[in-house]
Amino acid sequence: MQAFDDVLLENFMNHFYGYGDYQGDYWLIGMEEGGGNSFEDIEQRLNTWHRRGRKELENVAEYHIEIGITTLFQKRPKIQRTWGKLIRVILAVEGNSPTTTQVRKYQKDCLGRPSKNNCLLELFPLPSPSVGHWLYGDYSALPYLRSRESYRGKMLEKRIAHLQERIRQYRPRLVLFYSFSYRNHWEEIAGVDFTPVDNEDFYLAGDENQTFVIIKHPVVIGLSNEYFHRVGHTVATIFA
Protein backbone atom coordinates (compact mmCIF):
# COMPACT_ATOMS: atom_id res chain seq x y z
CA MET A 1 0.00 0.00 0.00
CA GLN A 2 1.28 3.46 -0.89
CA ALA A 3 2.14 5.70 2.06
CA PHE A 4 4.12 8.84 2.68
CA ASP A 5 7.24 8.84 4.82
CA ASP A 6 5.53 10.64 7.70
CA VAL A 7 8.78 11.70 9.33
CA LEU A 8 9.82 13.43 6.12
CA LEU A 9 6.33 14.81 5.55
CA GLU A 10 6.19 16.33 9.03
CA ASN A 11 9.67 17.78 8.62
CA PHE A 12 8.57 19.38 5.35
CA MET A 13 5.48 20.89 6.98
CA ASN A 14 7.51 22.33 9.82
CA HIS A 15 10.47 23.70 7.88
CA PHE A 16 9.65 24.47 4.22
CA TYR A 17 8.31 27.96 3.53
CA GLY A 18 8.82 28.66 -0.15
CA TYR A 19 11.36 29.98 -2.63
CA GLY A 20 13.86 32.77 -3.04
CA ASP A 21 15.81 34.95 -0.65
CA TYR A 22 14.74 36.46 2.67
CA GLN A 23 17.20 39.30 2.01
CA GLY A 24 15.01 40.44 -0.90
CA ASP A 25 12.91 43.61 -0.84
CA TYR A 26 9.76 41.90 -2.15
CA TRP A 27 7.99 39.15 -0.23
CA LEU A 28 4.94 37.55 -1.86
CA ILE A 29 2.83 35.51 0.56
CA GLY A 30 -0.04 33.24 -0.43
CA MET A 31 -2.18 30.59 1.22
CA GLU A 32 -0.63 27.43 -0.24
CA GLU A 33 1.23 26.24 -3.31
CA GLY A 34 -0.59 24.61 -6.20
CA GLY A 35 0.22 21.11 -7.39
CA GLY A 36 -0.01 17.93 -5.35
CA ASN A 37 -2.52 16.33 -7.70
CA SER A 38 -1.47 12.78 -6.85
CA PHE A 39 0.43 10.66 -4.36
CA GLU A 40 3.28 10.33 -6.85
CA ASP A 41 3.55 14.09 -7.38
CA ILE A 42 3.65 14.84 -3.65
CA GLU A 43 6.14 12.06 -2.94
CA GLN A 44 8.42 13.39 -5.66
CA ARG A 45 8.23 16.89 -4.19
CA LEU A 46 9.08 15.59 -0.72
CA ASN A 47 11.96 13.43 -1.92
CA THR A 48 13.38 16.26 -4.02
CA TRP A 49 13.24 18.63 -1.06
CA HIS A 50 15.03 16.02 1.06
CA ARG A 51 17.68 15.31 -1.58
CA ARG A 52 18.38 19.03 -2.02
CA GLY A 53 19.07 19.56 1.68
CA ARG A 54 15.69 20.24 3.33
CA LYS A 55 15.99 24.02 2.90
CA GLU A 56 13.58 26.55 4.35
CA LEU A 57 13.69 28.44 1.05
CA GLU A 58 14.36 26.67 -2.23
CA ASN A 59 15.47 27.81 -5.67
CA VAL A 60 12.15 27.79 -7.51
CA ALA A 61 13.62 26.97 -10.91
CA GLU A 62 16.01 24.24 -9.85
CA TYR A 63 13.41 22.60 -7.61
CA HIS A 64 10.65 22.61 -10.23
CA ILE A 65 12.94 21.34 -12.97
CA GLU A 66 13.97 18.45 -10.71
CA ILE A 67 10.33 17.47 -10.14
CA GLY A 68 9.72 17.58 -13.88
CA ILE A 69 8.09 20.99 -14.32
CA THR A 70 10.32 22.52 -16.99
CA THR A 71 7.98 24.65 -19.10
CA LEU A 72 8.04 27.53 -16.60
CA PHE A 73 11.79 28.06 -16.94
CA GLN A 74 12.70 27.14 -20.50
CA LYS A 75 14.00 29.63 -23.09
CA ARG A 76 10.52 31.04 -23.70
CA PRO A 77 8.69 29.97 -20.54
CA LYS A 78 4.99 29.58 -20.07
CA ILE A 79 3.89 32.31 -17.65
CA GLN A 80 2.47 30.77 -14.50
CA ARG A 81 -0.86 32.51 -13.97
CA THR A 82 -0.37 33.43 -10.30
CA TRP A 83 3.31 34.29 -10.55
CA GLY A 84 2.82 36.37 -13.68
CA LYS A 85 0.44 38.79 -11.94
CA LEU A 86 2.66 39.07 -8.86
CA ILE A 87 5.63 39.82 -11.10
CA ARG A 88 3.62 42.65 -12.66
CA VAL A 89 3.30 44.24 -9.21
CA ILE A 90 7.06 44.05 -8.62
CA LEU A 91 7.91 45.49 -12.01
CA ALA A 92 5.35 48.27 -11.53
CA VAL A 93 6.88 49.15 -8.15
CA GLU A 94 10.17 49.53 -10.01
CA GLY A 95 8.61 52.07 -12.35
CA ASN A 96 7.52 49.96 -15.29
CA SER A 97 4.23 49.33 -17.04
CA PRO A 98 5.26 45.73 -17.56
CA THR A 99 5.09 43.95 -20.88
CA THR A 100 4.52 40.23 -21.27
CA THR A 101 8.13 39.90 -22.43
CA GLN A 102 9.38 41.52 -19.21
CA VAL A 103 7.16 39.29 -17.07
CA ARG A 104 8.38 36.19 -18.88
CA LYS A 105 12.02 37.18 -18.44
CA TYR A 106 11.55 37.94 -14.72
CA GLN A 107 9.93 34.54 -14.14
CA LYS A 108 12.68 32.78 -16.10
CA ASP A 109 15.64 34.53 -14.46
CA CYS A 110 14.68 36.27 -11.19
CA LEU A 111 11.60 34.96 -9.40
CA GLY A 112 12.16 32.83 -6.32
CA ARG A 113 15.94 32.56 -6.64
CA PRO A 114 18.63 32.86 -3.99
CA SER A 115 20.50 36.17 -4.25
CA LYS A 116 17.63 37.81 -6.16
CA ASN A 117 15.39 40.50 -4.71
CA ASN A 118 12.27 38.49 -3.81
CA CYS A 119 10.80 35.44 -2.17
CA LEU A 120 7.61 33.43 -2.62
CA LEU A 121 6.18 32.23 0.69
CA GLU A 122 3.15 30.19 1.74
CA LEU A 123 1.04 30.29 4.89
CA PHE A 124 0.40 26.55 4.65
CA PRO A 125 3.10 24.13 3.50
CA LEU A 126 1.37 21.30 1.63
CA PRO A 127 0.69 21.74 -2.11
CA SER A 128 -2.86 21.21 -3.32
CA PRO A 129 -4.62 21.91 -6.63
CA SER A 130 -7.66 23.44 -4.88
CA VAL A 131 -9.17 24.00 -1.44
CA GLY A 132 -11.67 21.21 -2.18
CA HIS A 133 -8.92 18.68 -2.89
CA TRP A 134 -7.39 16.74 0.01
CA LEU A 135 -5.63 13.40 -0.36
CA TYR A 136 -3.09 13.52 2.47
CA GLY A 137 -5.36 11.62 4.84
CA ASP A 138 -5.38 8.68 2.44
CA TYR A 139 -1.61 8.21 2.51
CA SER A 140 -0.48 9.44 5.93
CA ALA A 141 -0.92 8.05 9.43
CA LEU A 142 -0.59 11.51 10.99
CA PRO A 143 -3.98 12.04 12.67
CA TYR A 144 -4.18 15.77 11.97
CA LEU A 145 -3.90 15.10 8.23
CA ARG A 146 -7.23 13.28 8.13
CA SER A 147 -8.88 16.52 7.06
CA ARG A 148 -7.85 19.91 5.75
CA GLU A 149 -9.52 21.53 8.77
CA SER A 150 -7.50 19.61 11.36
CA TYR A 151 -4.30 20.17 9.35
CA ARG A 152 -4.89 23.92 9.29
CA GLY A 153 -5.67 23.93 12.98
CA LYS A 154 -2.40 22.17 13.68
CA MET A 155 -0.20 24.33 11.46
CA LEU A 156 -1.73 27.82 11.49
CA GLU A 157 -0.34 29.50 14.60
CA LYS A 158 3.12 27.98 14.18
CA ARG A 159 3.35 29.18 10.60
CA ILE A 160 2.03 32.66 11.44
CA ALA A 161 4.57 33.00 14.25
CA HIS A 162 7.41 31.93 12.00
CA LEU A 163 6.48 34.40 9.25
CA GLN A 164 6.18 37.16 11.84
CA GLU A 165 9.65 36.35 13.14
CA ARG A 166 11.18 36.32 9.66
CA ILE A 167 9.59 39.71 8.87
CA ARG A 168 11.02 41.16 12.09
CA GLN A 169 14.41 39.63 11.32
CA TYR A 170 14.80 40.69 7.68
CA ARG A 171 12.59 43.80 7.43
CA PRO A 172 11.53 43.39 3.76
CA ARG A 173 10.54 46.63 2.10
CA LEU A 174 7.30 45.23 0.65
CA VAL A 175 5.22 42.34 1.96
CA LEU A 176 2.44 41.56 -0.48
CA PHE A 177 -0.29 39.17 0.65
CA TYR A 178 -2.67 37.81 -1.97
CA SER A 179 -6.27 36.63 -1.44
CA PHE A 180 -8.89 38.58 0.46
CA SER A 181 -10.21 35.29 1.89
CA TYR A 182 -7.28 35.14 4.33
CA ARG A 183 -7.24 38.82 5.23
CA ASN A 184 -7.52 38.13 8.97
CA HIS A 185 -4.40 35.94 8.80
CA TRP A 186 -2.51 38.54 6.78
CA GLU A 187 -3.41 41.21 9.33
CA GLU A 188 -2.18 38.99 12.15
CA ILE A 189 1.11 38.31 10.39
CA ALA A 190 1.69 42.00 9.59
CA GLY A 191 0.56 43.24 13.00
CA VAL A 192 -0.59 46.56 11.54
CA ASP A 193 -3.88 48.23 10.65
CA PHE A 194 -4.68 48.23 6.93
CA THR A 195 -6.42 51.04 5.06
CA PRO A 196 -8.71 50.25 2.09
CA VAL A 197 -7.72 51.79 -1.24
CA ASP A 198 -10.00 52.54 -4.21
CA ASN A 199 -13.23 51.29 -2.61
CA GLU A 200 -11.54 48.29 -1.01
CA ASP A 201 -9.88 47.23 -4.25
CA PHE A 202 -6.77 46.50 -2.16
CA TYR A 203 -5.44 47.33 1.31
CA LEU A 204 -2.31 49.19 2.42
CA ALA A 205 -0.34 49.67 5.62
CA GLY A 206 3.09 50.92 6.62
CA ASP A 207 5.39 53.59 5.21
CA GLU A 208 8.36 54.12 2.91
CA ASN A 209 10.52 51.87 5.08
CA GLN A 210 8.17 48.90 5.12
CA THR A 211 4.86 48.55 3.30
CA PHE A 212 2.25 45.80 3.58
CA VAL A 213 -0.35 45.21 0.89
CA ILE A 214 -3.30 42.83 0.62
CA ILE A 215 -4.52 42.25 -2.93
CA LYS A 216 -7.09 40.04 -4.61
CA HIS A 217 -5.89 36.60 -5.61
CA PRO A 218 -4.28 36.78 -9.05
CA VAL A 219 -6.58 34.10 -10.50
CA VAL A 220 -9.82 35.89 -9.57
CA ILE A 221 -11.92 36.08 -12.73
CA GLY A 222 -12.11 39.51 -14.31
CA LEU A 223 -8.91 41.04 -12.94
CA SER A 224 -6.93 42.88 -15.60
CA ASN A 225 -3.18 43.37 -15.73
CA GLU A 226 -3.89 47.02 -14.97
CA TYR A 227 -5.10 46.08 -11.49
CA PHE A 228 -1.66 44.70 -10.61
CA HIS A 229 0.12 47.60 -12.28
CA ARG A 230 -1.99 50.02 -10.25
CA VAL A 231 -1.06 48.28 -7.00
CA GLY A 232 2.62 48.45 -7.90
CA HIS A 233 2.48 52.09 -8.95
CA THR A 234 0.72 52.97 -5.69
CA VAL A 235 3.47 51.31 -3.69
CA ALA A 236 6.06 53.13 -5.81
CA THR A 237 4.61 56.49 -4.73
CA ILE A 238 5.05 55.42 -1.09
CA PHE A 239 8.67 54.42 -1.70
CA ALA A 240 9.46 57.63 -3.60
N, C-alpha and C positions, 0 to 999 in steps of 0.2 A: 504494500500500500504506500502511495506517495505521501510524504510528510516533510515539512520544513525542518531544518536544524534549528530548534527553538532557542538554543543558546546564541547562535549567530543572529537569528531574527530579533531577539530581545536586545542584543548588543547594537544592532542596526537602529532599532527604534530609539534607543537611549543616546546614541552618539552621532548619527548622521543628520545633518541639517540642510544640505544643499550643495551649491556649486559656486566657485569663484574665490574672492579674496575679501576677508573682513576689513582689510585696510582701504578698500575702495570707498569712494564718495557715495555711490548709489547702491542702496539695498532694496531689493524687490522681494516682498514677502507675500506668499499666497497660502491657501489652506492646505493643499496637498498636491503632490506631483501626479500627473497623468500616467497612464501605463498600467502594468499589473493586470493584464487581461486574462492571464492563465497562471497555473502553478509553475509551468516551465519558465515563463517570463520572469516571475518574481524570484524564483530560485537562481536564475542566471544573474539577476541584479544583485542579489545577496552575495553570491559567490564572487562576482566581479569586485564588489566593494571590499570583500575580505581579501582577495588576492592583491588588490591595489593598496592595502595597508590600513583599511578601516578608518579612513579620514573623516573628520567632521565636515570639511568642505572638499568636494571633488572638483576635478577639471571636467566641465560638462561635455566637451568634445571627446576627449580621450575615453571617458567612461561610457558615453553613448555608442561610440564606435566599437568598443569592446563588447557591448551587449548586442551589437548587430544593427544599431540604428545609425546608418551612415548618410542618409539623404539630407540631413540637417546641416552637414558640415563639409559636403563635397564642394567642387570648384564653383558650381552655381547652386547653392543649397536651396532646398524647399524652406520657405519661411514658416516656422512653427507659429500657429495662430495666436497663442498667448504671448510667447516671447516677442513676436514681431511688434505687437502693440506697446509692450513695455519698452522695447528699444526706441520706439518713436518718442516716448516721453523723455528718455535720456538724451536723445539727439536734440530734441526741442529745448531742453534745459540748456544745452550747449550752444544754442543760438540758431539752430537749423530749422527749416521746414522740411522734414526728412523725405527723401525719395525712397522708392522701393529698393533701388540699387544700394543706397546707403544702409538701409535696414538689413539687407541680405549680407552685406560685407561685415557689419557689426556682429551679426549672429555667427558668421563663419569664423571671425578672427578674434572677437573681444568678449562676447557674453560668457559669463560664468567661468572665467579662466583665472588661475593664480597670476598675480602680478598685473592684472588689469584693474579697471576702476569700478568694479561692480561685484555684487554677489546675488544669487538667486536662493532664497530661503523658503522653507515650508513650516507652517505651524504644526502639521501632523506629518509623521515620517513615512508612512506606508503608501506606495503608489496605488492608484485606483482609477479606472476609466470614468467613473461617475460616482456620485454619492449614493446611488441606489445599488451599487455593485459591491459585494463583500464576499470574498471566498476564503479569507484567512482562517475562519473558524473550521473550515473543512479539512485543513491541512496542518493545523497547529494544535498542540495540547495545552497551550497557554489559556487559562480560563477566561481572561479578559478579552481575548480575541474571538470569542463566540459571537459577538455582535459589534457593529460599528459603534453603538452607543457606549458599551462598556469599555471598548478600546479608547474612545475619546475621553471618557471619564478618568481612565488610568493615566493617560498621557498629557492631558491639557495643561494642568498647572505646572508640571515639570518643564514642559516645552516653553510656556510663557515666561517662566522665571529665567530660563537659559537665554532666551532671546533678549530679555530685559538686561541681563548681565552683559551680554555681548555688545549691546547698544551703549551701555555705560562705559564699557572698556574701550571701544574703538571710536565712538562718537562720529558715525557716518554723517555726511552733510545732508543727505536726503534719504529718508526711509519711506518707501512707497508701498502701501498695503493695497491689495486689490481684492475686491468683492465686498459689497455692502452687507452681505448676509452675515459676515463675521465682524461687523463694526465694533461690537462690544469687546471682542477679544483684541482687536487692533488698538482700541482706546486703552485697554489694560496694559498692553505691551508698551505703548508709547508713554503712558502716565501723564498725558497732557489733555487739555480741553480743545476739541476741534471746533472750527467755525465753518458753517456751510458756505459754499461758493456757487454763484449762478443758480439760485433756486435749488440748492442741494444736489447739484450736478456732481460735485466732489467736495471733499472736506480738507481743510488745512489747519496746521498748528505749527508753532515754533517761530524761528526767526532766521536771519541770514547765516547764523552759525550752524543751526540744525533745524531742518524742516521735516515735518511729517505730513503725509498726504494719504487719504483714503479715496480710491477711485472705484468705479464700476469694474466688474470683471471683464477682461478683454474679449471674452467670447459672447457677451450679452448681445442678443440680436438687435441690429439697428444702430450700433455705435459706429461712427465714421472715424477715419484716421484723424480728422480735425479735432475730435474730442481729446485724443491723446496729445496732439500737438498743443492744444490750448492749455492742458494741464502743465505740460513742460514749460511753455512760455510764461505761465503764471509763476511757476517756481523760479524761473530765470529772473523775473523782476524782483523777487525777494532776495536772491543772491547778489543782485547788482549793487 
